[in-house]
Amino acid sequence: MTNKVYFTPGPSELYPTVPQHMQTAMENKIGSISHRSQQFKDIYAHTVAGLRQLLQLPDHFDILFLSSANEIWERAIENTVEKESFHLVNGSFSKRFYEISLDLGRKATKHEVPFGQGFRVEDIEVPASAELVAIVQNETSSGAGTPVAAINALREKTGPEPLFFIDVVSSMPHPKLDWSKVDSVYFSVQKCFGLPAGLGVWVLNDRCIAKAEALKAKGMSVGSYHSIPATIGKARANQTQETPNVLNIYLLGQVVQEMNQKGVDVIRQETEAKAKMVYDYLEASENFEIAVEEPAHRSATTIIANTKLPASEVIKRLSPFDMAVGSGYGNYKESQIRIANFPAHSVGQMQALVYKLKELVG
Amino acid sequence: MTNKVYFTPGPSELYPTVPQHMQTAMENKIGSISHRSQQFKDIYAHTVAGLRQLLQLPDHFDILFLSSANEIWERAIENTVEKESFHLVNGSFSKRFYEISLDLGRKATKHEVPFGQGFRVEDIEVPASAELVAIVQNETSSGAGTPVAAINALREKTGPEPLFFIDVVSSMPHPKLDWSKVDSVYFSVQKCFGLPAGLGVWVLNDRCIAKAEALKAKGMSVGSYHSIPATIGKARANQTQETPNVLNIYLLGQVVQEMNQKGVDVIRQETEAKAKMVYDYLEASENFEIAVEEPAHRSATTIIANTKLPASEVIKRLSPFDMAVGSGYGNYKESQIRIANFPAHSVGQMQALVYKLKELVG
């Protein structure tokens, strides 16, 4: 039994109602039902309908359930890139998407800025030959965010041709995207949706589907069971090719329903209020320094600070008080801390964290 | 709340202790821990050690956690087949593996026998050019099994060269394989391990790894985050590339520990005793007929019967008594029923099912 509150950037604190939903799922034996049954189709439809409402998704977008954001990177390249993808890189995860394109034998090019920095649209030139533009809206490793206005401006500058893929793994539903400017977004449920890991959600429009169909018609391999052409028909029948993570699809539907009851605007406002609380504290702290210099590029959901005390020492001091923050990513393990600010974290919990950090670290 | 007992062939009845383990997992916030933490590595190591003991696995085999058996089919072809695979096909799932090889641009050849039949080693000629031989040890769609002795005989007849991949999705740990005769086996946790779906287990030896490394060295794409070369190093450090289904890896470790306490030999004996009970009943029934004619080819874990009454009527009659069997697969939906005989199903539950079927259907 632990009372620890996880402010780690994913896996993170579960949405507060998840243990109760899990118990209900066990009592109703959701783990035993057939994935070909009407009961499963109803669960699937409920989750998709809830997500469509939360994301305010136009009809020409579909939602696919895959296993992880890693898998979505791979399927995106396999299904929508014949030759070349272009990547905005400013941290470990945006770099990984770039590398996956290379792994799959494509030409991948990139516009890279240092870790912790955001992008200036005026500096970015998308090659005319790029079929997919990979934009990380929220770089979980560095805490740098790309404002929605910058995404829209890049689309205006680039023109309508390439597919715009937006990584919102650790920010959705906070960013209010303009769906006329993007073609696909994807996220993992263990970040802002407060669920156990093991499910990736892929939102994509008719242009992505048409591209996959065209590559397949050309004789290219677009993969097998999780190719877009194989998956889309099943998805529209509230089905999956494989036996999926039924339990997580069920839990996601329950959490999204509650998010909709609260309202996405309230969630966005709370996210911003909590983020301001943390950034204000970090700015005044003697030990911490906000890692992302440019205020417009600071993530609202994954807040990163440089720390004078080693991150492990900060984590150790918090531990007796049942609070956990994340260490820095990769090379920044000891020199940064990462604080998740997800819908599962209440205003009260975030206040308590800030007070405790002030008391213990200064 | 439901008291229904699921004899469906997967997802199926959960192992009886799973709800309790799930509650413990929630209390200990296993869904929130970092997949890079020592706590996760310990969970991973515990699960792998338990599986190694249960499967009596030699040291030159590794265990990888993927998302489903569907994914393992795809990764197997991508990583170990440059040009050609060969498939024994006698049902929907063995056929699917064959099709996935074609989807991925390989030459796939097959030895096919009608749905519901097993294979005769004397009829099978593995082409000398086949790099992978796909053998379904237990065809979940038809209930036809391949005895371990036949797998061993096919290896003797074929020689040591091609990789032997054995589908034990819905039979492990019942078949007592000779690990010197096979190179890889794979299964899903929602069948014989009595867990919620969302995890595939891939067991593979050093020859599979060497093949993947060789294909990669040749410049072939072997995939990205879940390629064998990318995954094997992580696995040996008790890690995964992506954030995995942590909860299911934890639960699998708990169930396997209990299976080991019981002992794999006892599980095998119970499985056979329960299978005999069901087959004896089906043989004497006026409504049912054992679907697989040849006794040596009858699966011990997925028992299929032709039914005079429509399957939907059998299922309807059982429903008020809180018992569920599966309908037939695909075209056999109404003309067959499928009864799972997994370790989660106790002798008492299976007896109760047989009595009730006798009473309701005859």
HADDOCK unambig.tbl for C-alpha pairs under 7 A between the chains (distance, minus, plus):
assign (segid A and resid 1 and name CA) (segid B and resid 27 and name CA) 4.85 0.50 0.50
assign (segid A and resid 1 and name CA) (segid B and resid 28 and name CA) 4.75 0.50 0.50
assign (segid A and resid 2 and name CA) (segid B and resid 27 and name CA) 6.32 0.50 0.50
assign (segid A and resid 2 and name CA) (segid B and resid 28 and name CA) 5.24 0.50 0.50
assign (segid A and resid 2 and name CA) (segid B and resid 29 and name CA) 6.95 0.50 0.50
assign (segid A and resid 6 and name CA) (segid B and resid 32 and name CA) 6.69 0.50 0.50
assign (segid A and resid 10 and name CA) (segid B and resid 34 and name CA) 6.95 0.50 0.50
assign (segid A and resid 11 and name CA) (segid B and resid 31 and name CA) 6.96 0.50 0.50
assign (segid A and resid 11 and name CA) (segid B and resid 32 and name CA) 4.93 0.50 0.50
assign (segid A and resid 11 and name CA) (segid B and resid 33 and name CA) 6.01 0.50 0.50
assign (segid A and resid 11 and name CA) (segid B and resid 34 and name CA) 5.65 0.50 0.50
assign (segid A and resid 12 and name CA) (segid B and resid 32 and name CA) 4.66 0.50 0.50
assign (segid A and resid 12 and name CA) (segid B and resid 33 and name CA) 6.91 0.50 0.50
assign (segid A and resid 13 and name CA) (segid B and resid 32 and name CA) 5.45 0.50 0.50
assign (segid A and resid 14 and name CA) (segid B and resid 32 and name CA) 6.41 0.50 0.50
assign (segid A and resid 19 and name CA) (segid B and resid 26 and name CA) 6.08 0.50 0.50
assign (segid A and resid 26 and name CA) (segid B and resid 19 and name CA) 6.09 0.50 0.50
assign (segid A and resid 27 and name CA) (segid B and resid 1 and name CA) 4.89 0.50 0.50
assign (segid A and resid 27 and name CA) (segid B and resid 2 and name CA) 6.35 0.50 0.50
assign (segid A and resid 28 and name CA) (segid B and resid 1 and name CA) 4.77 0.50 0.50
assign (segid A and resid 28 and name CA) (segid B and resid 2 and name CA) 5.25 0.50 0.50
assign (segid A and resid 29 and name CA) (segid B and resid 2 and name CA) 6.95 0.50 0.50
assign (segid A and resid 31 and name CA) (segid B and resid 11 and name CA) 6.95 0.50 0.50
assign (segid A and resid 31 and name CA) (segid B and resid 196 and name CA) 4.52 0.50 0.50
assign (segid A and resid 32 and name CA) (segid B and resid 6 and name CA) 6.67 0.50 0.50
assign (segid A and resid 32 and name CA) (segid B and resid 11 and name CA) 4.92 0.50 0.50
assign (segid A and resid 32 and name CA) (segid B and resid 12 and name CA) 4.66 0.50 0.50
assign (segid A and resid 32 and name CA) (segid B and resid 13 and name CA) 5.43 0.50 0.50
assign (segid A and resid 32 and name CA) (segid B and resid 14 and name CA) 6.41 0.50 0.50
assign (segid A and resid 32 and name CA) (segid B and resid 196 and name CA) 6.77 0.50 0.50
assign (segid A and resid 33 and name CA) (segid B and resid 11 and name CA) 5.99 0.50 0.50
assign (segid A and resid 33 and name CA) (segid B and resid 12 and name CA) 6.91 0.50 0.50
assign (segid A and resid 34 and name CA) (segid B and resid 10 and name CA) 6.96 0.50 0.50
assign (segid A and resid 34 and name CA) (segid B and resid 11 and name CA) 5.62 0.50 0.50
assign (segid A and resid 67 and name CA) (segid B and resid 67 and name CA) 6.55 0.50 0.50
assign (segid A and resid 68 and name CA) (segid B and resid 242 and name CA) 6.96 0.50 0.50
assign (segid A and resid 70 and name CA) (segid B and resid 225 and name CA) 6.86 0.50 0.50
assign (segid A and resid 70 and name CA) (segid B and resid 242 and name CA) 6.07 0.50 0.50
assign (segid A and resid 74 and name CA) (segid B and resid 224 and name CA) 6.91 0.50 0.50
assign (segid A and resid 100 and name CA) (segid B and resid 224 and name CA) 5.71 0.50 0.50
assign (segid A and resid 103 and name CA) (segid B and resid 221 and name CA) 6.43 0.50 0.50
assign (segid A and resid 103 and name CA) (segid B and resid 223 and name CA) 6.56 0.50 0.50
assign (segid A and resid 103 and name CA) (segid B and resid 224 and name CA) 5.62 0.50 0.50
assign (segid A and resid 104 and name CA) (segid B and resid 221 and name CA) 5.60 0.50 0.50
assign (segid A and resid 104 and name CA) (segid B and resid 223 and name CA) 6.02 0.50 0.50
assign (segid A and resid 104 and name CA) (segid B and resid 224 and name CA) 6.73 0.50 0.50
assign (segid A and resid 105 and name CA) (segid B and resid 221 and name CA) 6.37 0.50 0.50
assign (segid A and resid 196 and name CA) (segid B and resid 31 and name CA) 4.53 0.50 0.50
assign (segid A and resid 196 and name CA) (segid B and resid 32 and name CA) 6.76 0.50 0.50
assign (segid A and resid 196 and name CA) (segid B and resid 247 and name CA) 6.88 0.50 0.50
assign (segid A and resid 197 and name CA) (segid B and resid 243 and name CA) 6.47 0.50 0.50
assign (segid A and resid 197 and name CA) (segid B and resid 244 and name CA) 6.13 0.50 0.50
assign (segid A and resid 197 and name CA) (segid B and resid 245 and name CA) 5.22 0.50 0.50
assign (segid A and resid 197 and name CA) (segid B and resid 246 and name CA) 6.47 0.50 0.50
assign (segid A and resid 198 and name CA) (segid B and resid 244 and name CA) 5.45 0.50 0.50
assign (segid A and resid 198 and name CA) (segid B and resid 245 and name CA) 4.17 0.50 0.50
assign (segid A and resid 221 and name CA) (segid B and resid 103 and name CA) 6.44 0.50 0.50
assign (segid A and resid 221 and name CA) (segid B and resid 104 and name CA) 5.60 0.50 0.50
assign (segid A and resid 221 and name CA) (segid B and resid 105 and name CA) 6.38 0.50 0.50
assign (segid A and resid 223 and name CA) (segid B and resid 103 and name CA) 6.57 0.50 0.50
assign (segid A and resid 223 and name CA) (segid B and resid 104 and name CA) 6.01 0.50 0.50
assign (segid A and resid 224 and name CA) (segid B and resid 74 and name CA) 6.88 0.50 0.50
assign (segid A and resid 224 and name CA) (segid B and resid 100 and name CA) 5.70 0.50 0.50
assign (segid A and resid 224 and name CA) (segid B and resid 103 and name CA) 5.60 0.50 0.50
assign (segid A and resid 224 and name CA) (segid B and resid 104 and name CA) 6.70 0.50 0.50
assign (segid A and resid 225 and name CA) (segid B and resid 70 and name CA) 6.84 0.50 0.50
assign (segid A and resid 242 and name CA) (segid B and resid 68 and name CA) 6.94 0.50 0.50
assign (segid A and resid 242 and name CA) (segid B and resid 70 and name CA) 6.06 0.50 0.50
assign (segid A and resid 243 and name CA) (segid B and resid 197 and name CA) 6.47 0.50 0.50
assign (segid A and resid 244 and name CA) (segid B and resid 197 and name CA) 6.13 0.50 0.50
assign (segid A and resid 244 and name CA) (segid B and resid 198 and name CA) 5.46 0.50 0.50
assign (segid A and resid 245 and name CA) (segid B and resid 197 and name CA) 5.21 0.50 0.50
assign (segid A and resid 245 and name CA) (segid B and resid 198 and name CA) 4.17 0.50 0.50
assign (segid A and resid 246 and name CA) (segid B and resid 197 and name CA) 6.46 0.50 0.50
assign (segid A and resid 247 and name CA) (segid B and resid 196 and name CA) 6.86 0.50 0.50
